[in-house]
């Protein structure tokens, strides 16, 4: 699928970009070129010197640029086949305190990616979303919902035979920077006597970075334009996670934080009429046909009318022992 293709990743010097490139280089050794487009020159320098990337220097390109800068992005998109849009302002408190900065990156930046992709004849674009974009209750989630809508509607602007746009939605990646696992682990290392949990009812999905990347590659291969992909993954209860990390420590409920949900939500009940199910993932189809084509999805089935998908109503749950083993892996 990606052999002899050129791929550009916005925000490509982050954790997703690094792992995505490793996986692509291993699965598609004949990939023509991978372009990392991001604004942090130090991260790019570090990335270019990572031992795992040294043998592939002739395939990697590093472009300093911001998704807010449409002119620079137009130059970067030259000759590119596929774009993965991972750039975003993601920290909930930072977006609350700097709302218009989040809008400029997450909304205006998304529209810039869409415009550049269409004007430069990019074949396919996959944009990364978040559980916080599903029924958002904070500004970050609201900007990402707007971004999702823009990318899906981008198919209307590109026409029946132009650039295809789709979205992949997933939650927090287990063990990633800013996630609860390294936070708990640091508290243990610092000798704390308890682990704080904002609400004892709280659940979360368990997603490995490799699973998120697999879903992006799946979407890139199967997308017809306008779909929003959601991977099926197991859930965990936060008290169980605390037991998996430090069974000897007490658990203290400290109160839910602003902008935080009890459960990670991926698909709302209102999305159910447009949602179809496959073995390993769901797809929310666009409410209207942007291209005039009738798309068919063999192997899928419709979900019930009252269907919704969140970490609290999952049918797959991790035990304490399973989490302990997965933590050792990451």
Order of alpha helices (4+ residues) and beta strands (2+ residues): beta-alpha-beta-alpha-alpha-beta-alpha-beta-alpha-alpha-alpha-beta-alpha-beta-alpha-beta-beta-alpha-beta-beta-alpha-beta-beta-beta-beta-beta-beta-alpha
